[in-house]
Amino acid sequence: MKLGMQSRHDDEEIRTNELARAARAEKHGGLEGYPQKPRPPLPRGIKAALIGLVVLFVVGAVASVFVFRHKAVMVINAQTMTLQAGITDLQNFDTSGAEQEFSSLNGGGLSTNGSVWGTLLSLFHGAGGTLASFGDLSTQLDTLTQKIANLQPDLFAFASGAQNNNLVADLTSIQGNLAALDADSSQLSGALSLLNNAGSFDGGDYLSLRTQVKNTESFLNAFTPWLSDVSSTHHILILFENPSEMRPGGGFIGSYADVAIRAGAIQGISVHDVADVDVAFKPNIVPPVPLQLEGPRWRPADGNWFFDFPTSASETVSLFEQSDLYATTSFDAAIAITPQVVSDLLSITGPVTIAHPSTTFTANDLVPQIQKIVQAGQATAATYPKDVLRSLAHAIFQQLASSTPAEQQQLLGDAGQWVSDKDVMVYFANPEMESFVASYGAGGEVEQLPESFNGDYFALANADINSDKSEFSIAQKVTYDATIGSDGTLSDHVTIDRVHHGDQSPYWWYQTTNQDYLQLFVPDGSTLDNESGGIAKTVPAPVNYARQGYSTDPVVFAIASSTEQSFGYPGVTTHEESGREVFAAWSRTYAGKSSEISFDYSHGLSTPPAPGVQYRFVFERQSGAAGEYNIEIDAPLGYEFAENGLASFTYDSTSTPGRLEFDLTLQKM
């Protein structure tokens, strides 16, 4: 019995172990020594459906990435355009428009927090960082906009001579904001570089933004301590240029103002006739040759003899500082303004009346009004004929001090136009401040052309010598025709027509015969092929400069040393100035008459004409110069310009900006 019972228990134990092993085999996919139970095959339809689902999932996932990538690119494009629009508004002092643009960047587009798109965004390399950077940058720009808006009333208070204003504090605060902007724009540039394969993001716009931010930082780092300096007084020379008597750097400096700044406030504005500084000027310096017709010595009034304003400004400042009137004064900056600025100010303030002499000035006929009063004062030996300018400046500043926010905004808008039209040109002796001014096109400098420049440069500078104020009566028309040759030669024909309407004026100073020393600035290496209308003129030295111990100015001497008589054209001399070849000639125009002078010249292009080759045209207008400009550029035979689909590009205007640039692309017809 015992044996039998033991046998049954053993059999049951064996069966139990087998079941356990079988279960383990089923769970773990089979154990060695135990065959797996074959699984029945899936029906063909179900297998195909599963494969289809897998393929659909993969394709859908890839498609989703591309859809998201496309959406990200579209939104970033929109964000980019909005950001640029805001920056443009800010540069134009439209703070309300800029604030709207920057604020919209924080509330629209792709969110990185909480949404399905935000989750996917974190998986899309670069896009999340880009949009986050947009938010950071827009916040900083929004803050900067608000600070600039707050700066405006303090700036006007400063200009009106108010004491203890917050201008320095505003600028210091903006400095900190710019440092944060620099970091954010750097981050955005890096983030956008990750998206190069997703769209056309080359970071160029943000590199430009960073450059502007850094330039402004450098400027404020130098300017803010200068403005807030309590240990010394800084002086700015304001040059009132009169285009009725032209000089290469603008109108003749008939009057000027010395603006004294100390501890963040204007301490005083002293308006003078330029004769004051001339009378106190004792050095004997050889003047530019054409000016030797007016006198033997170079004087401060003629310092703006150079088309490049930084050169004119630095030379003028140097001459002023050599005068006994400013023996203990140094000028940190010079600002040239034309009568257009005063006319625009009168458009904002409305008519302004002064007591002595009793006169009401309006935006119209400003120059003749002032000239008539000055001439009358000089004829009657008045105490100080230029007192009219002091009185007018004081009255205008009083009006501006109480201007409304709308009027202030209009003034800031006009300021941008003054810079564009070279009605305001600014020079700083400090290199960082001067670099900032130049970066915003306010320096009046001659554009520097790259070595590989492929195109043409053209500028015209008039200078009236012994002509009183007759330039006011001159109507000038400049015609420029350029032809790009198939061999890569650029041929130019320039005509300058001048008509003298002084016979219609009741004032003798506008009737005087106009004697013009005309300079045509062209690319270095240009060849004069023909000229007509120029007057052959020899200017004898009024004194023996060497014997009488006159000193020479390095800039004037360099121009004189490079001056040569043009071979075959007795009415033309050539010289080098500001990196340009200059063709110079004299013309004479009588009241009621006209004159014409023309030049034909040529030079080689750096790249021969071919499809896709770009041609750049640069024209720079003289400050204060008025007139009509007709420009035509002809493509090589068999070519047209992609920009207009024509073989010729034309530009006609009577209100040409200070610098005009065209980029034209050649294509086969």
matplotlib code that plots the C-alpha trace (Angstrom):
import matplotlib.pyplot as plt

x = [0.0, 2.7, 4.5, 1.4, 0.6, 4.1, 3.9, 0.8, 2.3, 5.4, 3.3, 1.3, 4.5, 6.0, 2.8, 2.8, 6.4, 5.7, 2.8, 5.0, 7.8, 5.3, 3.9, 7.4, 8.2, 5.0, 5.8, 9.5, 9.2, 10.2, 13.0, 15.5, 14.2, 10.6, 9.1, 7.2, 3.6, 3.2, 1.0, -1.6, -0.8, -2.7, -5.2, -3.8, -6.1, -5.3, -1.5, -1.8, -3.9, -1.2, 1.6, -0.5, -1.0, 2.7, 3.6, 0.8, 2.2, 5.7, 4.6, 2.3, 5.1, 7.4, 4.7, 3.9, 7.5, 7.4, 4.1, 5.3, 8.6, 6.6, 4.4, 7.4, 9.1, 5.9, 5.5, 9.2, 9.0, 6.0, 7.8, 10.8, 8.8, 7.0, 10.3, 11.8, 8.8, 9.1, 12.8, 12.1, 9.4, 11.9, 14.5, 12.0, 11.1, 7.6, 7.5, 3.8, 4.0, 7.1, 5.5, 2.5, 4.8, 7.0, 4.0, 2.4, 5.4, 4.8, 1.1, 1.1, 2.7, 3.8, 3.6, 6.2, 4.1, 1.3, 0.0, 0.4, 2.4, 4.5, 5.2, 6.2, 8.2, 10.5, 11.2, 12.1, 15.7, 16.3, 12.7, 11.9, 15.1, 14.3, 10.8, 11.8, 14.5, 11.9, 10.0, 13.1, 14.2, 10.8, 10.4, 13.7, 12.8, 9.4, 11.2, 13.6, 10.7, 9.1, 12.4, 12.8, 9.3, 10.1, 13.4, 11.7, 10.3, 13.6, 15.4, 13.2, 13.7, 17.5, 17.3, 15.4, 18.0, 16.1, 18.2, 18.2, 16.4, 16.5, 18.3, 21.5, 19.5, 17.4, 20.6, 22.2, 19.0, 19.0, 22.7, 21.6, 18.8, 21.1, 23.4, 20.5, 19.5, 23.0, 22.8, 19.3, 20.1, 23.2, 21.0, 18.5, 21.2, 22.5, 19.0, 18.2, 21.3, 19.9, 17.0, 19.0, 17.8, 14.2, 14.0, 16.0, 17.4, 20.9, 20.9, 21.8, 19.0, 20.0, 23.7, 22.6, 20.6, 23.5, 25.8, 23.4, 23.1, 26.9, 27.4, 24.8, 26.4, 29.8, 28.3, 26.5, 29.6, 31.4, 28.6, 26.9, 30.1, 30.8, 27.3, 27.2, 30.8, 30.8, 34.5, 34.6, 32.4, 32.0, 31.4, 29.5, 30.0, 26.7, 27.4, 24.6, 25.3, 23.9, 23.4, 22.9, 26.7, 27.8, 30.9, 31.8, 30.9, 27.6, 26.6, 29.0, 29.3, 27.8, 26.9, 27.5, 26.5, 28.7, 26.7, 28.2, 27.2, 28.1, 26.7, 23.9, 22.5, 23.0, 24.8, 24.5, 24.0, 26.0, 25.2, 27.8, 28.6, 31.4, 33.3, 33.8, 36.1, 37.7, 38.8, 40.4, 42.2, 45.9, 47.7, 48.8, 47.8, 47.8, 44.2, 42.9, 43.8, 40.3, 39.8, 42.9, 40.7, 38.9, 42.0, 45.5, 44.7, 42.6, 40.1, 37.6, 34.6, 36.0, 36.8, 34.0, 35.9, 35.8, 32.9, 33.6, 31.9, 34.1, 37.1, 35.4, 34.2, 37.6, 39.3, 36.7, 37.1, 40.9, 40.6, 38.2, 40.4, 43.3, 41.4, 42.1, 38.4, 38.6, 42.2, 41.0, 38.1, 38.1, 35.1, 34.0, 31.6, 30.4, 26.9, 26.0, 22.5, 20.8, 17.9, 15.6, 15.9, 14.8, 11.9, 10.7, 10.9, 8.7, 6.3, 5.9, 5.8, 3.9, 4.9, 7.4, 7.7, 10.8, 10.9, 14.1, 13.6, 9.9, 9.5, 7.3, 9.1, 7.3, 8.4, 8.3, 10.8, 13.0, 16.3, 15.4, 13.9, 17.1, 19.4, 17.4, 17.7, 21.4, 22.2, 20.2, 22.1, 25.5, 24.6, 23.6, 26.5, 24.1, 25.5, 25.3, 23.4, 23.3, 21.3, 18.3, 19.6, 20.0, 16.4, 15.0, 16.8, 15.6, 12.0, 12.0, 13.5, 10.8, 8.1, 9.6, 9.9, 6.1, 5.5, 2.9, 3.7, 2.3, 4.6, 7.6, 6.8, 6.6, 10.0, 11.6, 10.2, 11.6, 15.0, 15.2, 14.5, 17.1, 19.7, 18.6, 18.8, 22.0, 20.3, 21.9, 25.4, 27.2, 30.8, 32.3, 36.0, 35.6, 36.0, 33.2, 30.7, 31.8, 31.4, 27.9, 26.9, 28.3, 26.5, 23.2, 24.1, 24.3, 28.0, 28.0, 31.0, 32.0, 31.0, 33.9, 33.8, 35.1, 38.1, 35.9, 33.3, 31.4, 29.5, 29.8, 30.1, 29.2, 29.0, 28.9, 30.2, 29.6, 31.6, 30.6, 33.7, 33.2, 29.5, 27.7, 24.5, 23.7, 23.5, 20.0, 19.0, 20.5, 18.4, 20.6, 19.9, 22.2, 21.9, 23.9, 23.9, 25.9, 26.4, 27.7, 29.8, 30.0, 33.7, 33.2, 33.9, 31.5, 31.1, 29.6, 28.2, 27.4, 25.9, 25.4, 22.9, 22.7, 20.1, 20.5, 17.1, 18.7, 17.4, 13.9, 15.0, 14.9, 18.0, 21.5, 23.1, 21.0, 21.8, 25.6, 27.2, 27.7, 31.2, 31.2, 34.1, 32.6, 34.1, 33.0, 33.8, 34.2, 35.8, 39.6, 41.2, 38.6, 39.7, 38.4, 37.4, 35.9, 34.8, 33.0, 31.9, 34.6, 36.4, 40.2, 41.2, 44.5, 44.6, 47.8, 49.0, 48.1, 51.3, 54.6, 53.6, 57.1, 58.8, 56.2, 56.4, 52.8, 52.2, 50.4, 47.5, 48.2, 44.8, 44.9, 48.5, 47.8, 45.0, 47.2, 50.1, 47.9, 46.4, 47.3, 46.1, 44.1, 45.9, 43.9, 41.3, 42.5, 39.3, 39.8, 42.1, 42.2, 43.2, 42.7, 40.4, 38.6, 39.7, 38.1, 39.3, 38.1, 37.5, 37.3, 36.3, 35.0, 31.8, 30.3, 26.5, 25.2, 21.8, 19.1, 21.4, 22.4, 25.5, 26.3, 29.3, 29.7, 32.1, 32.6, 34.7, 35.1, 36.5, 36.6, 34.2, 35.7, 33.5, 32.6, 28.9, 27.2, 23.8, 23.4, 26.1, 25.1, 25.9, 25.7, 25.2, 26.0, 25.1, 25.9, 24.3, 26.0, 24.4, 22.0, 22.1, 18.8, 18.0, 16.8, 18.6, 18.0, 19.8, 19.8, 21.8, 21.9, 22.6, 25.1, 23.8, 21.6, 21.0, 18.3, 17.9, 16.1, 14.7, 12.5, 12.8, 14.1, 17.4, 17.5, 17.0, 15.9, 15.5, 14.2, 13.8, 13.8, 14.1, 17.0, 18.3, 21.8, 22.9, 21.1, 22.0, 20.7, 21.5, 20.9, 21.2, 22.0, 20.0, 19.8, 17.0]
y = [0.0, 2.3, 1.6, 2.2, 5.4, 6.6, 5.8, 7.8, 10.9, 10.6, 10.5, 13.6, 15.4, 14.7, 15.9, 19.1, 19.9, 19.3, 21.8, 24.4, 24.0, 24.2, 27.4, 28.8, 27.8, 29.5, 32.6, 32.9, 31.7, 28.1, 26.3, 24.0, 20.5, 21.6, 22.2, 25.5, 25.3, 26.7, 29.9, 30.0, 32.5, 35.8, 36.2, 38.0, 41.0, 41.6, 41.4, 43.9, 46.2, 46.2, 46.9, 49.7, 51.2, 51.1, 52.8, 55.3, 56.2, 56.6, 58.7, 60.7, 61.4, 62.6, 64.6, 66.2, 67.2, 68.9, 70.5, 71.8, 72.9, 74.8, 76.4, 77.3, 78.9, 80.8, 82.1, 83.0, 84.8, 86.8, 87.4, 88.6, 91.1, 92.4, 92.8, 94.7, 96.9, 97.8, 98.5, 100.8, 102.6, 103.0, 104.4, 106.9, 107.9, 106.5, 105.1, 104.4, 102.3, 100.5, 99.7, 98.1, 95.9, 94.7, 94.0, 91.8, 89.6, 88.5, 87.5, 85.8, 83.1, 79.8, 79.3, 77.1, 76.6, 74.1, 73.8, 70.8, 73.0, 74.0, 70.3, 69.7, 72.9, 71.6, 68.7, 70.9, 71.8, 75.5, 76.7, 76.8, 78.8, 81.1, 82.0, 82.3, 84.7, 86.6, 87.0, 88.1, 90.5, 92.0, 92.6, 94.4, 96.5, 97.2, 98.5, 100.5, 102.0, 103.2, 104.6, 106.5, 107.8, 109.0, 110.5, 112.8, 115.4, 115.5, 115.9, 118.9, 120.3, 120.0, 121.7, 124.6, 125.1, 123.7, 122.8, 119.6, 117.6, 113.8, 113.4, 111.9, 109.4, 108.4, 107.8, 105.8, 103.6, 103.1, 101.9, 99.0, 98.2, 98.1, 95.6, 93.3, 93.8, 92.9, 89.6, 88.8, 89.7, 87.5, 84.6, 85.2, 85.2, 81.9, 80.4, 81.5, 80.0, 76.6, 77.2, 77.8, 74.5, 75.4, 78.8, 81.7, 82.8, 84.0, 86.1, 89.2, 91.3, 90.5, 91.0, 94.5, 94.9, 93.8, 96.3, 99.1, 98.2, 98.0, 101.3, 102.9, 101.4, 102.7, 106.1, 106.3, 105.0, 108.0, 110.5, 110.1, 110.9, 113.8, 115.2, 114.8, 116.1, 118.6, 119.4, 121.1, 122.9, 121.3, 123.4, 122.5, 124.7, 125.2, 126.3, 128.3, 127.6, 130.0, 128.2, 131.6, 131.5, 127.9, 126.2, 122.5, 121.6, 123.4, 127.0, 129.8, 130.0, 133.5, 132.9, 130.4, 129.6, 128.4, 126.0, 125.5, 122.3, 121.4, 118.9, 117.7, 121.1, 123.8, 126.7, 129.1, 129.7, 132.5, 133.5, 135.3, 136.8, 134.8, 138.1, 138.0, 135.0, 136.1, 139.4, 137.7, 135.2, 136.0, 133.0, 133.3, 130.1, 129.5, 129.2, 126.8, 128.1, 129.2, 131.2, 133.2, 135.3, 136.5, 137.1, 136.0, 134.2, 131.2, 132.2, 130.3, 131.4, 129.3, 126.2, 124.2, 124.0, 120.2, 118.1, 115.5, 117.1, 115.4, 117.0, 120.4, 120.2, 119.2, 122.0, 124.6, 123.6, 123.9, 127.3, 128.5, 127.3, 129.2, 132.5, 134.7, 134.7, 131.0, 130.9, 129.0, 127.1, 123.7, 122.4, 118.8, 118.8, 120.7, 120.6, 122.2, 123.2, 124.7, 127.3, 124.4, 123.3, 126.8, 126.8, 123.4, 124.6, 127.6, 125.3, 123.6, 126.7, 128.9, 132.5, 134.0, 137.8, 139.6, 143.1, 144.5, 145.0, 144.3, 141.4, 138.3, 135.3, 132.4, 129.2, 130.8, 133.4, 133.0, 133.4, 136.7, 138.1, 137.5, 138.6, 141.9, 142.7, 141.9, 143.9, 146.9, 146.6, 146.5, 149.5, 151.7, 150.6, 149.1, 147.9, 144.2, 143.2, 139.5, 140.4, 139.3, 135.7, 135.8, 137.1, 134.6, 131.7, 132.8, 133.1, 129.7, 128.0, 129.6, 128.3, 124.7, 124.6, 124.6, 122.4, 119.7, 115.9, 115.9, 118.8, 117.1, 114.0, 116.0, 117.6, 114.2, 113.0, 116.2, 115.4, 112.1, 114.0, 116.6, 113.9, 112.1, 115.4, 116.6, 119.6, 118.5, 117.1, 116.2, 115.8, 114.7, 114.8, 111.6, 108.6, 106.5, 109.3, 110.1, 106.4, 106.4, 109.5, 108.0, 104.7, 106.6, 108.6, 111.9, 112.5, 113.9, 111.9, 110.8, 107.2, 104.8, 102.4, 98.9, 97.8, 95.5, 98.3, 97.5, 100.5, 104.3, 107.2, 110.8, 114.0, 117.6, 120.5, 124.1, 127.0, 130.6, 132.9, 136.7, 136.2, 137.8, 135.8, 135.1, 131.3, 132.0, 133.1, 130.1, 127.3, 124.3, 121.2, 118.2, 115.5, 112.2, 109.6, 106.4, 103.5, 100.2, 98.9, 95.2, 95.3, 96.4, 100.1, 102.6, 105.8, 108.9, 112.1, 114.8, 118.2, 121.1, 123.8, 127.0, 129.7, 133.0, 134.6, 137.5, 140.0, 139.3, 140.2, 143.7, 143.1, 143.7, 140.9, 138.4, 140.1, 139.7, 137.7, 134.1, 132.8, 129.1, 126.8, 123.4, 120.1, 116.7, 113.8, 110.5, 107.1, 107.1, 106.2, 107.8, 109.3, 112.6, 112.0, 115.4, 118.7, 121.9, 125.1, 125.4, 128.7, 128.6, 130.6, 131.2, 132.2, 134.1, 134.0, 137.3, 137.3, 135.5, 132.9, 131.4, 134.7, 136.0, 132.8, 131.5, 128.1, 125.3, 123.1, 119.4, 118.8, 121.9, 121.2, 117.6, 118.8, 121.5, 119.1, 116.6, 119.3, 119.1, 120.9, 118.5, 117.7, 119.0, 120.7, 124.1, 124.7, 121.7, 120.8, 117.4, 116.5, 113.8, 114.3, 111.9, 108.9, 110.3, 111.8, 115.3, 117.2, 121.0, 123.8, 127.4, 128.7, 132.2, 133.0, 136.5, 137.7, 136.8, 134.5, 130.8, 128.7, 125.1, 122.9, 119.2, 116.3, 113.0, 110.5, 106.7, 104.0, 100.2, 98.1, 95.5, 92.8, 92.5, 92.5, 89.1, 87.7, 88.2, 90.8, 93.7, 97.3, 99.9, 103.6, 106.1, 109.8, 112.2, 115.7, 118.7, 120.0, 122.8, 122.3, 122.6, 121.8, 119.2, 115.8, 113.6, 110.3, 107.6, 104.3, 102.2, 98.4, 96.8, 95.8, 92.7, 93.2, 94.7, 95.4, 92.8, 95.6, 97.1, 94.8, 97.6, 98.4, 101.8, 102.9, 106.5, 108.7, 112.3, 114.4, 117.9, 116.7, 114.2, 112.9, 113.5, 110.1, 108.2, 104.5, 102.1, 98.4, 97.1, 93.5, 92.6, 89.9, 88.9, 90.3]
z = [0.0, 0.9, -2.3, -4.4, -2.8, -3.3, -6.9, -7.5, -5.7, -7.8, -11.0, -9.9, -9.0, -12.5, -14.2, -12.1, -12.9, -16.6, -16.5, -14.7, -17.3, -20.1, -18.7, -18.4, -21.9, -23.2, -21.3, -22.3, -25.8, -25.3, -23.4, -24.8, -25.0, -25.2, -28.7, -29.1, -30.2, -33.7, -34.0, -36.7, -39.5, -39.6, -42.3, -45.3, -45.0, -41.4, -42.1, -44.9, -42.7, -40.0, -42.5, -43.9, -40.5, -39.8, -43.1, -42.6, -39.1, -40.4, -43.4, -41.2, -38.7, -41.5, -43.0, -39.6, -39.3, -42.6, -41.9, -38.6, -40.2, -42.8, -40.1, -38.0, -41.0, -41.9, -38.4, -38.0, -41.3, -40.0, -36.8, -38.7, -40.8, -37.7, -35.9, -38.8, -39.1, -35.4, -35.8, -38.8, -36.8, -34.0, -36.3, -37.6, -34.0, -34.5, -30.9, -30.9, -34.1, -32.8, -29.5, -31.3, -33.5, -30.6, -28.3, -31.0, -31.1, -27.5, -28.1, -31.5, -33.5, -32.1, -28.3, -26.7, -23.5, -23.2, -26.7, -29.1, -31.4, -28.4, -27.7, -31.3, -31.3, -28.6, -30.9, -33.9, -33.4, -33.4, -33.8, -30.1, -29.4, -32.2, -31.1, -27.5, -28.7, -30.6, -27.3, -25.4, -28.1, -28.6, -24.9, -24.8, -27.9, -26.4, -23.2, -25.3, -27.3, -24.0, -22.8, -26.1, -25.8, -22.3, -23.6, -26.1, -23.6, -21.7, -25.0, -25.9, -22.4, -22.8, -26.2, -24.7, -22.0, -19.1, -16.0, -14.0, -16.6, -16.7, -20.1, -18.6, -16.5, -19.5, -21.6, -18.8, -18.5, -22.3, -22.1, -19.8, -22.2, -25.1, -23.4, -22.9, -26.6, -27.7, -25.9, -27.2, -30.8, -30.5, -29.3, -32.0, -34.7, -33.4, -33.3, -36.8, -38.1, -37.2, -39.5, -42.6, -44.1, -43.3, -44.9, -46.1, -42.7, -43.1, -40.0, -42.0, -40.6, -37.0, -37.8, -38.9, -35.7, -33.6, -35.4, -34.8, -31.2, -30.7, -32.5, -30.2, -27.2, -28.2, -28.8, -25.5, -23.6, -25.0, -25.2, -21.8, -19.7, -22.1, -21.7, -17.9, -17.3, -14.4, -14.5, -17.9, -20.5, -23.9, -27.0, -30.2, -33.3, -35.2, -38.8, -40.5, -44.1, -46.8, -50.1, -51.8, -51.9, -52.4, -51.1, -51.8, -48.2, -48.4, -48.3, -47.2, -43.4, -42.9, -39.3, -36.5, -32.9, -30.1, -27.9, -24.4, -22.5, -19.0, -16.4, -18.8, -19.6, -22.2, -20.4, -23.3, -27.0, -28.5, -32.1, -34.2, -37.6, -39.0, -39.4, -35.6, -35.7, -39.0, -37.6, -34.6, -36.9, -37.2, -38.8, -42.4, -44.2, -48.0, -49.1, -51.8, -55.2, -56.3, -53.1, -53.8, -56.0, -52.9, -50.7, -49.8, -46.6, -45.7, -43.1, -40.8, -43.0, -45.9, -43.9, -45.5, -48.8, -49.1, -50.4, -47.7, -44.6, -41.9, -43.7, -44.0, -40.3, -38.9, -40.9, -39.9, -36.2, -36.5, -38.1, -35.4, -32.6, -34.1, -33.8, -30.8, -30.2, -29.2, -27.9, -24.8, -26.4, -28.1, -30.1, -29.6, -32.5, -35.5, -36.9, -40.3, -41.0, -44.1, -44.2, -44.9, -41.2, -40.0, -42.6, -41.3, -37.7, -38.7, -40.3, -36.9, -34.7, -37.1, -37.9, -35.5, -34.8, -33.5, -32.2, -33.7, -36.5, -36.3, -38.6, -38.9, -40.3, -42.0, -43.6, -47.0, -48.2, -45.1, -46.9, -48.7, -45.5, -43.5, -46.3, -46.8, -43.1, -43.0, -46.1, -44.7, -41.4, -43.1, -45.4, -42.4, -40.2, -37.7, -34.4, -35.3, -38.4, -37.4, -34.3, -36.4, -36.2, -32.5, -32.1, -34.5, -32.9, -29.4, -30.6, -32.3, -29.2, -27.0, -29.2, -29.4, -25.6, -25.3, -28.3, -28.1, -28.3, -31.9, -32.8, -31.2, -33.2, -36.4, -35.6, -35.1, -38.4, -40.1, -38.5, -40.4, -43.6, -42.8, -42.4, -45.7, -47.6, -46.0, -44.5, -41.3, -41.2, -37.9, -37.0, -33.7, -32.8, -30.8, -33.1, -31.4, -31.7, -35.2, -36.2, -34.8, -36.8, -40.0, -39.5, -39.6, -42.7, -40.8, -41.3, -44.9, -45.7, -49.2, -49.6, -49.6, -52.6, -52.3, -54.3, -56.4, -57.0, -60.2, -61.3, -61.3, -58.8, -59.6, -57.5, -58.4, -56.1, -57.0, -55.4, -56.0, -56.1, -55.9, -56.9, -53.9, -53.3, -57.0, -56.5, -55.1, -58.6, -60.4, -61.7, -62.4, -64.4, -64.3, -66.9, -66.5, -69.3, -68.8, -71.2, -70.2, -73.1, -74.1, -73.5, -69.8, -70.4, -68.8, -70.9, -69.2, -70.6, -68.0, -68.8, -66.4, -67.5, -65.4, -65.9, -64.0, -63.0, -61.1, -63.6, -62.1, -58.6, -57.1, -55.0, -56.4, -54.4, -56.4, -59.7, -59.7, -62.4, -61.2, -61.3, -60.5, -59.7, -60.5, -59.5, -60.9, -58.6, -60.5, -59.9, -59.6, -62.8, -65.1, -68.4, -69.7, -73.3, -74.1, -72.5, -73.6, -72.1, -69.4, -69.1, -69.1, -66.0, -64.4, -60.7, -60.0, -56.4, -54.7, -52.7, -52.7, -50.1, -49.6, -49.2, -46.7, -44.6, -45.1, -43.7, -45.6, -44.6, -45.3, -46.9, -49.1, -50.0, -51.0, -53.4, -54.9, -55.3, -57.3, -59.5, -63.2, -66.3, -68.4, -71.7, -74.6, -72.6, -71.3, -69.4, -67.1, -64.3, -62.5, -59.0, -56.3, -53.4, -51.0, -53.0, -56.2, -59.4, -59.8, -63.0, -62.2, -64.5, -64.3, -65.7, -65.9, -66.0, -66.4, -65.1, -67.5, -69.4, -69.3, -69.5, -70.3, -69.6, -70.4, -69.7, -71.4, -69.5, -69.2, -66.9, -66.8, -64.8, -62.5, -63.9, -67.7, -68.5, -68.3, -67.2, -63.5, -63.1, -60.9, -61.5, -58.8, -59.4, -56.6, -56.8, -53.9, -53.9, -52.4, -49.2, -49.9, -53.6, -55.5, -59.0, -61.5, -61.9, -65.0, -64.9, -67.6, -67.6, -70.7, -70.7, -73.1, -76.5, -76.2, -72.5, -70.3, -66.6, -64.5, -62.3, -65.0, -68.0, -70.2, -71.8, -70.0, -66.5, -65.9, -62.8, -62.9, -59.8, -58.4, -54.8, -54.9, -51.5, -50.4, -51.5, -54.2, -55.0, -57.6, -57.9, -61.4, -62.6, -66.2, -68.1, -71.7, -73.7]

ax = plt.figure().add_subplot(projection="3d")
ax.plot(x, y, z, "-o")
ax.set_aspect("equal")
plt.show()
